[in-house]
Structures are given as structure tokens and as C-alpha cells.
Amino acid sequence: MAHIPVLLDEVIKYLDPKKGETILDATLDGGGHSGAIIPRLLPGGKLIGIDQDRQLLDKLISSFSRQMRDPAVAGQFSIFKKDGNLILVNDNFRNLDKILKSLKIKFVDGILFDLGMSSEQLENSGRGFSFLRDEPLIMTYKSELGPEDITAGDILNKWPEEEIFKVLKEYGEERYAGRISRNIAKRRKEIPFATTFDLVEVIKKSVPHGKKRQRINPATRTFQALRIAVNDELNALAEGLEKSWELLNRGGRLVVISFHSLEDRMVKNFFKEKKNEGAGNILTKKPISASEQEIKINPRSRSAKLRAIVKL
């Protein structure tokens, strides 16, 4: 399935990119949002795109290269050049201050965070994000692991049962976190967890039979919780929001799309804090959700919530 950018029209509306501006896409993913933003910045503007997944960036270089062949934008881009109109960076957005400093960019005019996963990562990364495919239990956004990185397999096979329970309860808001964590601890004593289907089997045994026919798959919350823990997503978001605010020009806009209640709560509270300080004006009184039409086309947009704020 091709990646479909969520709430694209709303992102353009609230980010309001203009010719000559510098925009930061902190979560490039499939490049759908950036692909629509770039033409609005030319001539003279600049887009910086950040993503942890090197595999995604390699594919985006090819995608943007095809876009460059359009006579309307041909010759306007410089891939991976610091003085170009398009700069792609393989890193975590929690380091965006260091990234911009290395590029000698002091401030930007708009910042976008799309906290959802791309279809490419979910379906083709081979890193165990989907409970529908039997893949290694990795779940890192980074395609190349370093010695400091942990995997979902590390958590399931090595972490204490109480820590696994905490992850499932807090990050997944999983009602049956106790049963699942107990059965994980039992299973690993006999056979270590190796693939996603090993985990799915334990979840199926842990969730009461009648609950297996609910609207979302019983494995959804557990997989979500492990992904958040592996990538330290909530702490990264807290750092990213604070740093992004410092790097916004006056009049600059910050737009965040979240898919998880904990993320949305963090964004909501951060925006309220800036408003109460007199530093920002919230543009979305309530979070913007996908229309019924968009949900039909892209079911993954169902849980998306967009919030926007302008720096005063």
C-alpha cells in the first residue's frame, strides 16, 4: 500500500507555507506532506526533512528526484546539500536543535510533526511493527541498530515482568496488561520470543475469548506499547516540542498530528502552557480529525488528531 499523508489539506491550511520560507518536517515518513509543501516554498524557500529510517530516506531521494523532473520545479532542489532547497537528515527529531545548528539555520518559519507510522514501515520494513506478519521483534524506527539500541525482543525476553506490565498499561492502556505480562514471563522461561507471531500467540491466550471479536485487533495495544517503549517516543516528543518552540520565528507555526491519547495530551498541555505564558496563540480550539471521506480512503487516519499553534 502506498503511503497516504494524513490530513494533508489541514496541514497546508494551518502550516501555511509561503514562498521563501524555511519549513522543518520533523517526521518525514513517506514524504507526502513535504511533497505538497515544497512547491509552495519556491523560489527561494527551504525544506528540512528529518527521519530516523535510512531506508525511507533512500526511497524518498528517488521520489523527490522524479518530482524534480517536473518543469515547474526542475533545477530548484539540491539533495543533501546544505545550501540547497531540500535537505534530508537521517536522525531523531529530538536532536533538531543540533541538526539546525549544523546547517547554520537559527530559526524556521514552520514545523510539522506527524507522529504516525508510514505504510512503508508498517508493511515492508521487516522490523515487526505489524502483528499481521511474522517478522523479527525489532520495532525500531532506525533501520540500522547501534549498540545502545534496544528491540522489542529485548524487552520481552529480558525485562522484569513488572516492567513489561507497566509498559503495556501506561503506553498501550491495555486492559489485560496483567494477564499478558504474566503469560509473557511464563512463555520466555520455556522458549524465548523471536518473532511477532510468538507474541501474537501469547496475546490470544491472554485476552478473554469474547474480546477477540472487538473492533480493534487484540494485539494492537501491546504492539503499540512496545513500539513506544523501544523508540522512547514520549520523551522524544517532549524534547522535540520544547526545542521546536525555541527554533520557531515569531509568527511561526507549529503543527502536530498525533495518533495516541498520551501524545495528544502532551501536545494539548504544551500548547496550553505557551498560551498561558502569552507566547502563543492556539489555532485549533479542538483537535482536527479526519473527515468520513478521508477515513474511507485511508482507515489509518481514523485516530489522527491535528493541533496547531502560532508563536507570538
N, C-alpha and C positions, 0 to 999 in steps of 0.2 A: 504493500500500500504506500502510495506517495505521501509525503508529509504535507499536511494541510495546516497553514497557520491559523491559530485560534483568534477570533475577534479582530480580524485584520482591519476592517473598516473603523472599528472603535479605537484601535491602536493609532491609526493615522490621524483620527479626529483629535484625540487627547494629546498625542505627542506633538502633533502639528509641525512636522519638519519643513524647513524653508531653505531656499537656495542660499548657499554659502555657510550654512550652519554645520556644527560638528555634533554628531549623534553617536552615542555608545549603545550598542546592542550587547548587553551583558551575558545573554544566553542565546547564542546564535542558532543552535539546534539545526533545523533543516533549512534555515536561511529564508523562510517565507516572508517574515516581517521585514528583514533587511532588504530583500529583493524589491519590496514595494517602497521602502524608504529612500533608497539610493537615488533613484531618478529625481526625487523631489529636492535633493541637496545640490544638484548640479546646475550650473557650473560653480566650481569653487568650494563646494562643501566637502565634508569628510565623514566617513562612517568607520567606526572601530568595532569589530565583532569579536567577542570572546567566547571560546568554548573549550571545555576540558578534553573533548573527544577528538583526537587527532584524525581518526578515520573519517569523521563527519567533515572536518575541515578540508581534508584532501578531496572529498567529493564536491564540496562547495566551491573549491577553486575551479573545478571543471564547469560547474553550473554557472558561476559568475562569468567565466570566460565565454560561454555561449551567449550570455546576456550582452557581453561587450561587443559582440559582432553586430548587434543592432545598430544601424547607422546613427540613431538618435543618441547613443551613449558611447559609440566606439571611440577609443582613444582617451577616454576620461578616467580610466581606472589604472591603478598601479598595485598589483597584488604583492603583498608582503614588503612593500617599500614604505619606509617611514614618512616619505614626503608625498605619498600617493593619496588618492581619494578613497581608497578602500584598504583597510589594514585588518588582517585576520590574526588573532592571537590565540595560541594554544595554552590556556591557563584557567584557573578558577577565578570567578568574579570577586571573590573575597580579597584578591590581590589587585583590584582595579586601580588603586592609588599608585602602586609600584609600576603597573603597566603604563599608565598615562605619564608618569614621571619619566619613564624610559623613552617614551615617544616625544618628550618635551612639550606635552599638552597640559596646560594648567587647569583649564575649565572646559566643560562641554555644555551644549545647549539643550540636550535632552538625553534621558537614559531609559532604556526598556529592560525590564526583567520579565521573561516568560518562563515560569518555574515548572512548566510541564516537560515531559519527555518527548522526543521526536519519535515518529513512527519507525524511523530507521533504527534507532537504538532499541526500541521495543521488539522489533521483528527480525532484525538482521545482524545485531551486534554479536550474538552468540555468548553473551555475558550473563544470561539467566534473569533478565528483567521480567520475562513473561512466564506465567505458570502454565501456558498452553504449549510450551516447547521444552523438550528435555535437553537442558544445557548446563554447563558448569555453574556452580553457585558463586558467581563473582560479584555482579551488580555494581561495579564501579563505573562512573561516567568516563573515567580515564581509560583509554584503550590500551595503554602501556603502564603496567604497575611498577611502582617503586618499592623499596624495602620498607618504607613507612606506611604503605597502604594495607588496609585490611579488606577482606572479602566477606560475603555472606556466609561462605563455608567456614571461615574462621570463627564467626560469631556462633554459628550453630554447633560447631564441634568443640569449641574451646571456652566460650564464655560461661560463667556460672548460670544455673537455671534462673535464679532471681533476677539477673541482669537481662536475660532474654525475655522474661516476663515483663520487666519494666519497659523494654523497647517495644514489645507488642502492644502493651497497654497505653503507653504515652504517645508513641508515634503512629501506631495503627488504630488506636482507640478500639482495639479488638475485645469484644465482649468475652470471648473464650480464651483469653491470653493465658490463664492459669492451666487449663487443660492442654493447650498446645505446647506450652513451655515444658510441662511435666513429661509429655509424650516425646518431645524432642530429646530431653535428657535421658529417657529410657532407651530410645532408639540408638543414640550415639554410643551407648555402652556396648552394644552388640555390633553395629555397623556404622561407620562414620558417614555423614552426609556428603554426597559427591555431586548430585545433580538436582535440578529443580523438581523433578518428579519424585525424588526421595522425600522432599519436603511436602509436596502436594499430598502424598500418601498419608503422611502423619496428620496433616490438617484435616483430611477427610475423616480420619478415625477420631479426631478430637471434637469436631463440630456435630451437635445432635442432628440426626437424620433429617428431621423436618426443616432444619435451617439450610440444608443444602440446596433447596429449591428457591431460595430468596433471589432478589433482583440482581445482586452482585455476586460474583463467584466467591465461595467461602475462603479462597486463598488470597483474595485481593488485599485485605488489610495487612496480613502477615508479610506479603511481598513488599507492600508499600513501606511498612515499618522498617524492614531490613534494609531497603534501599536508602531510606533517610538516614539510618544509623551508619551504614557503610560510607556514605558520602558526607556525613556531618552537615546535612543540609540546613538545619535550623540555625546553627551557629554561623555557618557561611552566609546565610541570608541576613542575620543581624549585623554582621560585619559589612556586608555589601551595601545595605541600606545606609548605614552611618557614613561610609566612605563616599557613596554616590552623592549624598546631600552636600558634603563638603566640596565636591568637584563640580557641582552644578553652577552655572552662571545665574545671576539674578534674572528672573523671568524664565529660567529653565524649567523643564517639565520632567517629572519622574512618573513613569507608568509601570505598574506591576500587575502581572496576571498570575494568580495562584490557583492551585487545584486541591488544596488540603486546608482543612479548617484551622490547623495550627499556624500555617503560613499566612493565611488571610488575617488571622487575629494579630499576628506580629505586624503586618503591613498596616492594618487599621490603627493599631495603637501608635505606631511610629508616625503616621500621618497626623493623628490627633495631637501628639506631642509637639510636632512642628507648628501646627495651627495654634495651639495654646501658647507657644512661645512667640507668636506673632511673626514667625519666619516663613510660613507657607499658607497657601490658600487651597483647600481641598476642592477639586473639580468634580468629584463624584460623591454626592451626598450618600448614595447607596452604591454597593458594588454593581458593576455592569455584568450581566450574564448573557450567554449566547441565546439568540432567538431560536424559536422552534424550527425554523427553516435551516439554520446552521447546524443544529443538533442532528437533524435528519441526514444532512450531508456528512457531518463529522461528529459521530456519537461521543467522541472523547472530549468534546467541548462542553458537555453537559455540566461538569463540575467547575468550569472555569469562572473566576471572578476577577474583574479588572477594576483597579483603583488608580486614581491619578491625582497628582498634586503639583502646584506651581510654586517655585521659590520666589519669595518677595524680596 
